[in-house]
Amino acid sequence: MNDAYIPRDPVSEPSDTSLRLAFFRKLQTVSTKIHATSNLDEIMLDLGMEFCDLLHCDRFTLYAMDHEKDYIVSKVKTGLTTFRDLKLAVSPHSIAGYVALTRETLNIADVYDEAELQRISADLRFQKGVDQRTGYRTREMLVAPLISVESHDLLGVVQFINNRDGGPFSSIVLEGVKELCDTLSVAFSQRMKPPQLVRTKYDGLVADGVLAAGELELAVRSARQKGLPLEEVLLDQFQVRVPDIGQSLAHFHHLPYEPFKAERMKPVELLKNLKRQYVQEAGWLPLEDGKDGLSVLAHDPERVMGARVVNQIFPKAKLLFRVTTAREFQQTVDQFYGAVGDSSSVGELLSGMEEGDEEFDSAEVPEAVENELVKLLNKVITDAYRQGVSDIHIEPLPGKGKTGIRFRKDGTLVPYIEIPAAYRAALVARIKIMCDLDISERRKPQDGKIKFKKYGPLDIELRVATIPSTGGVEDVVMRILAAGEPIPLDKLGVLPFNLDRLRATVEKPYGLFFVCGPTGSGKTTTLHSVLNYLNTPDTKIWTAEDPVEITQKGLRQVQVNRKAGLDFATVMRAFLRADPDIIMVGEMRDKETVGMGIEASLTGHLVFATLHTNSAPESVVRLLDMGMDPFNFADALLGILAQRLAKRLCGKCKQAYHPGAAELDLLLTEFCSELQHTASFQKDAKASRATVLAGWRERYGGEDGRFTLYRAVGCEECNKGYKGRVGLHELMLGTDRVKKLLQEHARVAELLAAALEDGMLTLKMDGIEKVLLGITDIKMVRAVCIK
């Protein structure tokens, strides 16, 4: 390496020989670890802390030269299990790029000191974007080139940030970095040789470019720590596609990969002597006896072939082994034997229900028909739960029309099955029996609840509503209650800016906080996440809910029962006598409950509640219209969070693209249309638009300032390019400006303008930010942000 701009230490360097010996002893240990690594990703991701401890610095980055030699590239962790490549041009416009261009070592005392950078090169600039996004302050920087000992080609660049001792890095460190670079250069030269042959079942993922070697190592460690199968970790945490794992297994075992096929026929003759339990334990399954031989499916064919049990069961057959993933093997087992707790598939159950002219009376159903209906309904509920369905819609047609069953998945209704008309009354009667409703009452709506554990294999609850419809039939809607653990607050999908404001607001000791939105927008889920954040051993939390969907240890939860006279207002009065710190009320829909909530918040309690309103400012006006005292309400209000659920793009098939100027301008126009009532926008709309665009480029733009958006494609695991949902949030805080407007009973437009000037993002603005993050697309945002 050539020495370039390397200022001397401002104080005399320690002459203690023992200090130098200790440093180079540690350097020798690190060098040994470098030579023990198997690839570049391992050096980048696993040895970073070792380098930082050696050089006594905060951060380390290792850049490798790309194939075109125009860029240097580093792999950066963006989450627990996710990575992205950081690319820098070989040019004088960045510090690492300048070192790559000139092959000179730089030891900079303060990267923000423009004069110091100008002394090195007039074109040199420090890229401040990362510091601005993270709040981290970069000071010192030591950057050195990696040069091949044999060919003298540039292999990469090492970068060390912020000397923990303060000031420029010492001469001992500079001497050590030269040796470290030589070691890394040798390692780089060796690792850049052609990849070796596949050695383990999942190495094919690296060979095919599905995963980096470092990511596979990380997955192996994660699986070991959590005690989970590696395949499960790859699928669920690293978002590897099932077919990619199948191909890797095929490479390793030298056998054809057999994916799961929903249309596959059950081979009854081949399975007649094979019990389900044996098949799952042995790990093999006969598929079909064709002209070429008997196809046998296995997720670990070496073990199956070694045991030679298949040869004994089918002694005369020519065996053709096929490999599949463990997940697809289980799917095939369920397909052939029925899911756990089910004796038959839906198709088999329906095939036993023949069309008939006579409808079965709900009061006198033959025992055989009753048994078939019980099995069918259990299967419908089990399938719905396993597919992540929120609601089951049973829709009978009058006359001889069939009864349709549809599932609501990710907010969209999708057809499931149709049942012959003769069974419609008996099916509805069966549902009514399960939730203790009156089977003779068909003229009035009824509602109830099914505890499915009594009837099927799942410990879940369903909320049931029956509604009489045209033609003397009854519709049924069953909602699967989202029982389970609360989602951590930082996993809700709230933008970092909003998350900080939300935490600061709910941590206050008393006041009133609302979450609003339509039915099914995730209000209860959000409130339970907030309660989970506040749930500590020294806090008493009471909740009144209808129904209690999510349970938490440490919460005292009350189920509202209006028939018994236990409504929200009655429960609230009881809570105030029970020494609470925090009260959560499932819904505030009447003047009495809201009034008690305001009173409780003003007497030193933290009160949370939900509202069925469209936006945060509208919620305030709605409550005032109920007759609330504006001064008391303004004093009590901490904030209002409005939310919607938009469809999330499927992570496996979404397609990246760079938006054109017209598309970006349209996004910007939609975003800024929300700001039109604010004083700053009315004063200078053009400057406001420019400010918004500059902020986007800072947060979401790439190295070249271009944005990357994604479009829906569609694959076997999603619904037309979408899978799951993401929350859009509108957080209005009870600032002094908002409280003053509340006391004056201001209009919605005035409250909206004040909230926006205080930093609020409307639902659509939040959605557009999530479009720029690549989580959803503008079509889905528009669908849920209709005014």
C-alpha positions in Angstrom: 0.0 0.0 0.0 1.2 3.5 -0.7 1.1 6.0 2.1 -0.9 9.1 1.3 -2.7 11.5 3.7 -1.8 10.1 7.2 -1.5 12.8 9.8 0.5 12.2 12.9 -1.1 11.7 16.3 -1.8 15.0 18.1 -0.1 13.5 21.2 3.0 11.4 21.4 2.3 7.7 20.8 3.0 5.2 23.6 6.4 3.7 23.3 5.5 0.8 25.5 6.8 -2.3 23.6 4.3 -4.6 25.5 1.4 -2.6 24.0 2.7 -3.2 20.5 3.3 -6.9 21.2 -0.2 -7.4 22.6 -1.7 -5.8 19.5 0.2 -8.0 17.1 -0.6 -11.1 19.2 -4.3 -10.3 18.7 -3.7 -9.6 15.1 -2.2 -13.0 14.7 -5.3 -14.6 16.2 -7.6 -12.7 13.8 -5.4 -13.6 10.8 -5.8 -17.3 11.8 -9.6 -16.9 11.8 -9.5 -15.2 8.4 -7.7 -18.2 6.9 -10.2 -20.6 8.5 -13.2 -19.0 6.8 -14.6 -20.7 3.7 -15.9 -17.7 1.7 -16.0 -13.9 1.5 -19.5 -13.5 3.1 -18.2 -15.3 6.2 -15.4 -12.7 6.5 -17.9 -9.8 6.0 -20.6 -11.0 8.3 -18.8 -13.1 11.0 -15.5 -11.4 11.7 -16.6 -7.8 11.9 -16.6 -7.6 15.7 -13.2 -9.2 15.8 -11.7 -6.5 13.6 -13.4 -3.7 15.6 -12.0 -5.1 18.9 -8.5 -5.4 17.4 -8.4 -1.8 16.1 -10.5 -0.5 19.0 -13.1 1.1 16.7 -16.9 1.2 16.5 -17.6 -0.2 13.0 -16.0 -2.1 10.2 -16.9 -2.5 6.5 -15.3 -4.8 3.9 -15.9 -4.0 0.3 -15.1 -6.4 -2.5 -14.5 -5.5 -6.2 -17.4 -6.4 -8.4 -16.9 -8.3 -11.7 -17.1 -5.1 -13.9 -14.5 -3.4 -11.7 -16.6 -0.2 -11.7 -18.0 -0.7 -8.1 -17.0 -2.0 -4.7 -19.7 -4.0 -2.9 -20.3 -4.7 0.7 -23.0 -7.0 2.3 -24.9 -5.1 5.0 -27.3 -6.6 7.6 -30.7 -4.9 7.4 -32.4 -7.1 10.0 -31.9 -10.2 12.0 -31.9 -12.5 9.0 -31.9 -10.1 6.0 -29.1 -8.5 4.0 -28.6 -6.1 1.2 -25.6 -5.2 -1.0 -24.2 -1.7 -0.6 -22.5 -0.5 -3.8 -20.1 2.4 -4.2 -18.7 3.6 -7.4 -14.9 3.6 -7.8 -14.6 7.4 -8.0 -13.2 10.4 -6.1 -16.7 11.4 -4.8 -16.7 9.0 -1.7 -14.0 8.1 0.7 -14.0 4.4 0.1 -14.4 5.0 -3.7 -11.4 7.4 -3.6 -9.3 4.7 -1.9 -10.3 2.2 -4.5 -9.4 4.6 -7.3 -6.1 5.8 -5.9 -5.1 2.7 -3.9 -4.0 5.1 -1.1 -4.6 4.6 2.6 -6.6 7.4 4.3 -6.5 8.2 8.1 -9.1 11.0 8.5 -9.5 12.8 11.9 -13.1 14.1 11.2 -15.0 13.2 8.0 -17.3 16.3 8.5 -14.3 18.6 8.3 -14.5 19.9 4.7 -11.1 21.5 4.9 -9.4 18.2 5.8 -11.2 16.4 2.9 -10.2 19.2 0.5 -6.5 18.8 1.4 -6.8 15.2 0.2 -8.8 15.9 -3.0 -11.0 18.7 -4.2 -13.7 16.2 -5.3 -13.8 14.2 -2.0 -17.1 14.2 -0.1 -18.5 12.3 2.9 -21.8 10.6 2.2 -23.9 11.8 5.2 -27.1 10.0 4.4 -26.5 6.9 6.6 -25.7 9.2 9.6 -28.8 11.2 9.0 -31.0 8.1 8.8 -29.6 6.4 11.9 -28.6 9.3 14.1 -25.0 7.8 14.3 -22.1 10.4 14.1 -19.2 9.3 12.1 -15.9 11.0 13.1 -12.6 9.2 12.4 -12.2 6.9 9.4 -9.3 4.7 8.4 -9.7 3.2 4.9 -7.2 1.0 3.1 -7.0 -0.9 -0.2 -6.7 -4.6 -0.6 -4.2 -5.4 -3.4 -3.4 -8.9 -4.8 0.1 -10.0 -3.9 0.4 -12.0 -7.2 -1.3 -9.8 -9.9 -1.3 -6.4 -8.0 -5.0 -6.0 -9.0 -7.3 -4.2 -6.6 -9.5 -6.8 -4.7 -11.4 -4.5 -2.4 -11.3 -1.9 0.4 -11.4 -2.1 4.2 -13.0 0.7 6.2 -12.7 1.3 10.0 -15.0 4.0 11.7 -14.6 5.9 14.9 -11.5 5.3 17.0 -12.7 4.6 20.5 -9.6 6.4 21.9 -10.5 9.5 20.0 -8.4 11.3 17.3 -6.8 9.7 14.3 -5.8 6.0 14.4 -2.3 5.4 15.9 0.8 4.4 14.0 0.6 0.9 15.6 -2.9 0.5 14.2 -1.7 1.7 10.8 1.1 -0.8 10.8 -1.3 -3.5 11.9 -3.8 -2.6 9.2 -1.1 -3.1 6.5 -0.6 -6.7 7.7 -4.3 -7.2 8.0 -4.8 -6.1 4.4 -2.1 -8.5 3.2 -3.9 -11.4 5.0 -7.3 -10.4 3.6 -5.8 -10.1 0.1 -4.5 -13.6 0.3 -7.9 -14.8 1.6 -9.7 -12.9 -1.2 -7.5 -14.4 -3.9 -8.2 -17.9 -2.6 -11.9 -17.4 -2.1 -12.4 -16.0 -5.6 -11.6 -19.4 -7.1 -14.5 -21.4 -8.7 -17.0 -22.9 -6.1 -16.4 -26.4 -4.9 -18.8 -29.2 -5.4 -22.0 -29.4 -3.3 -21.4 -31.1 0.0 -24.6 -30.8 2.1 -28.3 -30.9 1.3 -28.8 -27.1 1.3 -25.5 -26.1 -0.4 -27.4 -26.1 -3.7 -29.1 -22.9 -2.5 -25.7 -21.2 -2.4 -24.6 -22.7 -5.7 -27.8 -21.5 -7.4 -27.5 -18.0 -6.0 -30.7 -18.3 -3.8 -28.7 -17.6 -0.6 -25.3 -16.2 0.2 -23.0 -18.6 2.1 -23.1 -16.3 5.1 -26.9 -16.4 5.1 -26.9 -20.2 5.0 -24.4 -20.2 8.0 -26.7 -17.8 9.8 -29.7 -20.1 9.2 -27.8 -23.1 10.4 -26.9 -21.3 13.7 -30.5 -20.0 14.1 -31.9 -23.5 13.6 -29.4 -24.9 16.1 -30.2 -22.3 18.7 -34.0 -22.6 18.4 -34.0 -26.3 18.1 -35.9 -26.1 14.8 -35.4 -28.1 11.5 -33.2 -26.1 9.1 -35.8 -26.3 6.4 -38.3 -24.6 8.6 -35.9 -21.8 9.4 -35.1 -21.3 5.7 -38.7 -21.2 4.7 -40.1 -19.0 7.5 -37.2 -16.7 8.5 -35.2 -16.4 5.3 -38.2 -16.5 2.9 -36.6 -19.2 0.7 -39.1 -20.7 -1.8 -40.2 -24.3 -1.4 -39.2 -25.2 -5.0 -35.7 -23.8 -4.5 -35.2 -26.1 -1.4 -36.6 -29.0 -3.5 -34.1 -28.4 -6.3 -31.2 -28.3 -3.7 -32.3 -31.6 -2.3 -32.5 -33.0 -5.8 -28.9 -31.9 -6.6 -27.7 -33.5 -3.3 -29.5 -36.9 -3.6 -29.2 -37.1 -7.4 -32.9 -37.8 -7.6 -35.9 -36.0 -9.3 -37.6 -33.4 -7.2 -41.4 -34.1 -6.8 -43.4 -31.0 -5.7 -46.8 -31.2 -3.9 -49.6 -31.4 -6.4 -53.1 -30.5 -5.2 -54.7 -32.4 -8.0 -52.9 -35.7 -7.2 -55.2 -38.8 -7.0 -55.0 -40.8 -3.8 -53.5 -44.3 -4.6 -56.0 -46.3 -2.5 -54.6 -49.8 -3.3 -51.0 -48.8 -2.5 -52.0 -47.3 0.8 -54.4 -49.9 2.1 -51.8 -51.6 4.4 -49.9 -48.4 5.4 -51.1 -46.6 8.5 -50.7 -42.8 8.7 -48.5 -43.0 11.8 -46.1 -45.4 10.2 -45.8 -43.3 7.0 -44.9 -40.2 9.0 -42.4 -42.0 11.1 -40.8 -43.8 8.2 -40.7 -40.8 5.9 -41.8 -42.4 2.7 -45.1 -42.7 0.7 -46.0 -44.6 -2.5 -47.4 -42.2 -5.2 -48.4 -44.3 -8.2 -47.6 -47.6 -9.9 -46.9 -46.6 -13.5 -45.5 -48.4 -16.5 -41.9 -47.4 -15.5 -42.2 -48.6 -11.9 -43.5 -47.7 -8.5 -42.9 -44.0 -7.6 -41.9 -43.5 -4.0 -41.9 -40.1 -2.3 -39.4 -39.4 0.5 -37.9 -36.3 2.2 -34.8 -38.3 3.2 -34.4 -40.9 0.5 -30.9 -42.1 1.6 -32.3 -43.2 5.0 -35.3 -44.9 3.4 -33.2 -46.7 0.8 -30.8 -47.8 3.4 -33.5 -49.4 5.5 -34.8 -51.4 2.5 -38.3 -51.6 4.0 -40.0 -50.4 0.8 -38.4 -53.4 -1.0 -40.0 -55.8 1.5 -43.5 -54.2 1.3 -43.4 -54.1 -2.5 -41.1 -57.0 -3.3 -41.9 -57.3 -7.0 -42.0 -53.5 -7.9 -39.3 -51.6 -9.6 -38.8 -48.6 -7.2 -38.4 -45.1 -8.5 -37.5 -42.7 -5.7 -38.5 -39.1 -5.7 -37.2 -36.5 -3.2 -39.4 -33.7 -1.7 -39.2 -31.1 1.1 -40.4 -32.1 4.6 -43.2 -29.5 4.3 -44.5 -30.9 1.0 -44.2 -34.5 2.3 -46.5 -33.5 5.1 -48.9 -31.8 2.7 -49.1 -35.0 0.7 -49.7 -37.1 3.8 -52.5 -34.8 4.7 -53.9 -35.0 1.2 -53.9 -38.8 1.2 -55.0 -39.4 4.8 -56.8 -36.1 5.6 -55.5 -33.4 7.9 -55.0 -34.3 11.6 -58.4 -34.8 13.2 -60.1 -35.3 9.8 -61.0 -38.7 8.5 -61.7 -37.4 4.9 -61.0 -34.6 2.5 -63.7 -32.1 1.6 -64.1 -33.7 -1.8 -64.7 -37.1 -0.3 -67.2 -35.7 2.2 -69.1 -33.8 -0.5 -69.1 -36.9 -2.8 -71.2 -38.6 -0.1 -73.8 -35.8 -0.2 -76.1 -36.6 -3.1 -78.4 -34.1 -4.7 -82.0 -34.7 -3.8 -85.4 -33.1 -4.4 -86.4 -33.2 -0.7 -84.7 -30.9 1.8 -83.8 -32.4 5.1 -85.8 -30.8 8.0 -83.5 -29.1 10.5 -85.3 -30.8 13.4 -85.3 -34.4 12.0 -82.0 -35.1 10.3 -81.2 -38.8 9.7 -78.2 -39.9 11.8 -76.0 -40.7 8.7 -76.6 -37.2 7.3 -75.9 -35.7 10.7 -72.6 -37.5 10.9 -71.6 -36.3 7.4 -72.5 -32.7 8.3 -70.5 -32.8 11.5 -67.4 -34.0 9.6 -67.9 -31.5 6.8 -68.4 -28.5 9.1 -65.4 -29.5 11.2 -63.3 -29.8 8.0 -64.5 -26.4 6.8 -63.5 -24.7 10.1 -60.2 -26.5 10.3 -59.3 -25.6 6.7 -60.2 -22.0 7.3 -58.1 -21.7 10.4 -55.0 -23.4 8.7 -55.4 -21.1 5.6 -55.3 -17.9 7.8 -59.0 -17.1 7.1 -60.7 -14.4 9.1 -64.4 -15.1 8.3 -66.4 -18.0 6.9 -69.5 -17.0 4.9 -72.2 -19.6 4.4 -74.6 -18.3 1.7 -77.7 -20.5 0.8 -79.7 -19.8 -2.3 -83.5 -20.3 -2.3 -85.2 -23.1 -4.3 -82.8 -25.7 -5.6 -79.8 -23.4 -5.6 -76.7 -24.7 -3.9 -75.3 -23.3 -0.6 -72.0 -21.5 -1.3 -69.2 -21.3 1.3 -66.6 -18.5 0.9 -63.5 -17.6 2.9 -62.3 -14.1 3.6 -58.5 -14.1 3.2 -56.5 -10.9 3.6 -59.7 -8.9 3.3 -60.9 -10.6 0.0 -63.6 -13.2 -0.3 -62.6 -16.4 -2.2 -64.9 -19.3 -3.1 -64.3 -22.5 -1.1 -67.0 -25.2 -1.8 -70.7 -25.6 -2.7 -73.1 -27.9 -0.8 -76.3 -29.4 -2.2 -79.5 -27.5 -1.5 -81.0 -30.4 0.4 -78.5 -29.9 3.3 -78.8 -26.1 3.8 -81.3 -26.1 6.7 -79.5 -29.0 8.4 -76.2 -27.3 8.1 -77.5 -24.0 9.6 -79.2 -26.1 12.4 -75.9 -27.8 13.2 -74.1 -24.5 13.5 -76.9 -23.2 15.8 -76.6 -26.3 18.0 -72.8 -25.7 18.3 -73.4 -22.2 19.7 -76.5 -22.8 21.7 -78.9 -20.8 19.6 -82.7 -21.5 19.0 -82.9 -23.8 15.9 -86.6 -23.2 15.5 -86.2 -19.4 15.2 -85.5 -18.6 11.5 -87.1 -15.1 11.2 -84.8 -13.1 13.5 -81.0 -12.6 13.5 -79.2 -14.5 16.2 -75.6 -14.3 17.4 -73.5 -16.7 19.5 -70.1 -18.2 19.9 -68.6 -21.7 19.2 -65.9 -23.1 21.4 -64.5 -25.4 18.7 -62.4 -27.5 21.1 -65.6 -29.4 22.1 -66.2 -30.5 18.5 -62.9 -30.5 16.6 -59.1 -30.8 16.9 -58.4 -27.0 17.3 -58.6 -24.9 20.5 -60.2 -21.8 18.8 -63.3 -19.8 19.2 -65.7 -18.5 16.5 -68.2 -15.6 16.7 -71.3 -16.6 14.8 -74.1 -14.4 13.3 -77.2 -15.8 11.6 -79.3 -13.5 9.3 -82.6 -14.4 7.6 -82.4 -13.6 3.9 -84.7 -13.7 0.8 -86.4 -17.0 0.0 -86.8 -18.3 3.5 -83.1 -19.2 4.0 -80.6 -18.1 6.6 -77.1 -16.8 6.0 -74.3 -17.5 8.5 -71.1 -15.7 9.0 -68.5 -17.1 11.4 -65.5 -15.0 12.4 -62.4 -16.9 13.7 -61.3 -15.0 16.7 -57.6 -14.0 16.6 -56.7 -15.8 19.8 -53.0 -15.8 20.8 -50.1 -13.7 22.0 -50.1 -10.0 21.3 -47.8 -8.7 18.5 -44.8 -6.7 19.9 -45.3 -3.0 19.3 -42.3 -2.7 17.0 -43.6 -5.5 14.8 -46.9 -3.8 14.0 -45.5 -2.1 10.9 -45.7 1.4 12.3 -43.2 3.8 10.7 -40.2 4.6 12.9 -41.2 8.3 13.1 -44.8 7.3 14.3 -43.5 4.6 16.5 -41.4 7.0 18.6 -44.3 9.4 18.9 -46.7 6.5 19.8 -44.4 5.2 22.5 -43.8 8.6 24.0 -47.6 9.2 24.2 -48.7 5.9 25.7 -46.0 6.0 28.3 -47.7 9.0 30.0 -49.2 8.3 33.4 -52.8 9.4 32.7 -55.0 10.5 29.8 -57.3 9.2 27.1 -56.0 7.4 23.9 -58.2 6.1 21.1 -57.7 3.7 18.2 -60.2 4.2 15.5 -61.1 2.5 12.2 -63.8 0.2 10.6 -64.6 -3.3 11.7 -61.7 -5.7 11.0 -59.0 -3.0 10.7 -56.9 -4.4 13.6 -57.9 -1.9 16.3 -58.0 -4.6 19.1 -54.7 -6.1 17.9 -53.0 -2.6 18.1 -54.4 -1.9 21.6 -53.2 -5.3 22.9 -49.8 -4.5 21.5 -49.7 -1.2 23.3 -50.9 -2.9 26.6 -48.2 -5.6 26.1 -45.6 -2.8 25.9 -47.0 -1.2 29.1 -47.6 -4.5 30.9 -45.2 -4.6 33.9 -45.4 -6.3 37.3 -46.0 -2.9 39.0 -49.0 -1.9 36.8 -52.6 -2.9 37.3 -54.5 -3.2 33.9 -58.2 -3.9 33.5 -59.8 -4.6 30.1 -63.5 -4.8 29.1 -63.9 -6.5 25.7 -66.6 -8.1 23.6 -65.3 -10.7 22.9 -62.0 -11.3 24.7 -59.9 -12.4 21.7 -56.3 -12.0 22.8 -55.2 -13.0 26.4 -52.2 -11.7 28.2 -50.6 -12.7 31.5 -50.8 -9.8 33.9 -54.1 -8.4 32.5 -57.4 -8.7 34.3 -59.9 -9.2 31.4 -63.7 -8.9 31.6 -66.1 -10.3 28.9 -69.0 -8.0 28.3 -72.4 -9.7 28.5 -75.2 -7.4 27.5 -77.9 -10.0 28.1 -76.9 -10.2 31.7 -76.8 -6.4 32.0 -73.0 -6.3 32.0 -72.3 -3.6 29.3 -69.3 -1.4 28.9 -70.5 1.5 31.1 -71.3 -1.0 34.0 -67.9 -2.6 33.7 -66.2 0.9 33.6 -67.9 1.9 36.9 -66.7 -1.3 38.5 -63.1 -0.7 37.2 -62.9 2.7 38.9 -63.5 1.0 42.2 -60.8 -1.7 41.5 -57.7 0.5 41.8 -56.6 0.4 38.2 -53.5 2.1 36.6 -54.6 1.4 33.0 -58.1 0.7 31.7 -58.9 -0.6 28.2 -62.5 -0.4 26.9 -63.2 -2.4 23.8 -65.6 0.1 22.4 -66.9 3.6 23.3 -70.2 4.1 21.4 -72.4 6.0 23.9 -72.2 9.2 25.9 -72.1 7.5 29.3 -69.1 5.3 28.5 -67.1 8.2 26.9 -68.0 10.5 29.8 -66.7 7.9 32.3 -63.5 7.4 30.2 -62.8 11.2 30.4 -63.6 11.2 34.1 -61.2 8.3 34.7 -58.4 9.9 32.7 -58.7 13.2 34.6 -58.5 11.3 37.9 -55.1 9.8 37.2 -55.8 6.8 35.0 -54.5 5.9 31.6 -57.6 4.9 29.4 -57.5 3.2 26.0 -60.5 2.6 23.8 -61.6 2.0 20.2 -64.0 4.0 18.0 -65.7 3.2 14.7 -64.7 6.4 12.9 -62.8 7.1 9.6 -60.0 9.4 10.6 -58.3 10.8 13.7 -59.7 14.4 13.4 -63.2 13.1 12.6 -63.1 11.0 15.8 -62.6 14.1 17.9 -65.5 15.9 16.3 -67.7 12.8 16.7 -67.0 12.7 20.4 -67.7 16.4 20.9 -71.0 15.9 19.0 -72.0 13.3 21.6 -72.1 16.2 24.1 -68.7 15.9 25.7 -67.4 19.0 27.5 -64.8 20.4 25.1 -62.5 21.6 27.9 -62.5 18.3 29.9 -62.1 16.3 26.7 -59.2 18.5 25.5 -57.4 18.1 28.9 -57.9 14.3 28.8 -56.9 13.6 25.2 -53.4 12.1 24.6 -53.9 11.1 21.0 -55.9 9.2 18.4 -54.5 6.5 16.1 -56.6 5.8 13.0 -55.7 2.7 11.0 -56.5 0.5 8.0 -55.2 -2.8 6.7 -53.9 -2.8 3.2 -52.8 -5.9 1.3 -49.1 -6.7 1.5 -47.1 -7.6 -1.6 -46.0 -11.3 -1.7 -42.4 -11.3 -0.6 -41.5 -14.2 -2.9 -42.9 -13.1 -6.2 -43.1 -9.3 -6.1 -41.2 -7.7 -9.0 -38.9 -4.7 -8.5 -38.8 -1.8 -11.0 -37.7 1.9 -11.1 -40.7 4.2 -11.4 -40.7 6.8 -14.2 -40.9 10.5 -13.7 -44.7 10.6 -14.4 -45.4 7.8 -11.8 -43.3 9.5 -9.2 -44.9 12.8 -9.9 -48.3 11.3 -9.4 -47.3 9.8 -6.1 -45.9 13.1 -5.0 -49.2 14.9 -6.0 -51.3 12.4 -4.1 -49.0 12.8 -1.0 -49.1 16.6 -1.2 -52.8 16.8 -1.8 -53.2 15.8 1.9 -51.2 18.9 2.9 -53.2 21.4 0.9 -54.8 22.9 4.1 -51.6 23.5 5.9 -50.1 27.1 6.1 -46.7 26.1 4.7 -48.2 24.4 1.6 -50.6 27.3 0.9 -47.7 29.7 1.2 -45.4 27.9 -1.2 -46.7 24.6 -2.7 -43.7 24.2 -5.0 -41.2 24.4 -2.1 -43.3 22.0 -0.1 -43.3 19.5 -2.9 -39.5 19.8 -3.3 -39.0 19.3 0.5 -41.2 16.1 0.4 -39.3 14.7 -2.6 -35.9 15.5 -1.0 -37.0 13.6 2.2 -38.0 10.6 0.1 -34.7 10.5 -1.7 -32.9 10.7 1.6 -34.9 7.8 3.1 -35.7 5.6 0.2 -33.4 6.6 -2.7 -30.6 4.3 -3.8 -27.0 5.4 -4.3 -27.9 6.9 -7.6 -31.0 8.7 -6.1 -33.4 6.4 -7.9 -36.4 4.8 -6.2 -37.2 1.1 -6.3 -40.9 0.1 -6.2 -42.5 -3.3 -6.6 -45.5 -4.7 -8.5 -47.7 -7.7 -7.8 -47.0 -10.8 -9.9 -48.6 -13.9 -8.4 -47.3 -17.3 -7.4 -48.4 -20.6 -6.0 -48.2 -19.3 -2.4 -50.1 -16.0 -2.7 -53.4 -14.5 -4.0 -52.7 -12.6 -7.2 -49.5 -11.2 -5.9 -50.6 -10.3 -2.4 -50.1 -12.3 0.9 -50.9 -10.9 4.3 -51.7 -7.3 5.3 -49.9 -4.3 6.5 -51.3 -1.5 8.8 -51.6 2.1 7.6 -51.5 4.5 10.5 -52.6 8.1 11.2 -51.4 9.3 14.6 -52.9 12.6 15.8 -51.4 13.8 19.2 -53.2 16.0 21.7 -50.8 18.9 21.2 -51.4 22.4 22.6 -52.5 23.6 19.2 -55.0 20.7 18.8 -56.3 21.1 22.3 -57.0 24.8 21.8 -59.0 24.0 18.6 -60.9 21.4 20.5 -61.9 23.9 23.2 -63.1 26.2 20.3 -65.1 23.3 18.8 -63.2 23.7 15.5 -64.2 22.0 12.2 -62.5 18.8 11.0 -60.5 20.7 8.3 -58.9 23.0 10.9 -58.0 20.1 13.2 -56.5 18.2 10.2 -54.4 21.2 9.2 -53.2 21.7 12.8 -52.3 18.0 13.2 -50.4 17.9 9.9 -48.4 21.0 10.9 -47.6 19.1 14.2 -46.1 16.2 12.2 -49.1 13.9 11.6 -49.1 11.7 8.5 -52.6 10.9 7.1 -53.5 7.3 6.3 -52.7 7.9 2.6 -49.4 9.6 3.3 -48.4 6.7 5.6 -49.5 4.3 2.8 -47.4 6.1 0.2 -44.3 5.8 2.5 -45.0 2.1 2.7 -45.2 2.0 -1.1 -41.8 3.6 -1.3 -40.5 1.0 1.3 -41.7 -1.8 -1.1 -44.3 -3.3 1.4 -47.4 -2.6 -0.7 -48.4 -0.8 -3.9 -50.4 2.4 -4.5 -53.4 0.5 -5.8 -53.9 -1.2 -2.4 -53.4 2.1 -0.5 -56.0 3.9 -2.6 -58.4 1.0 -2.0 -58.5 1.5 1.7 -57.9 5.3 1.9 -61.1 6.4 0.1 -62.5 9.6 1.5 
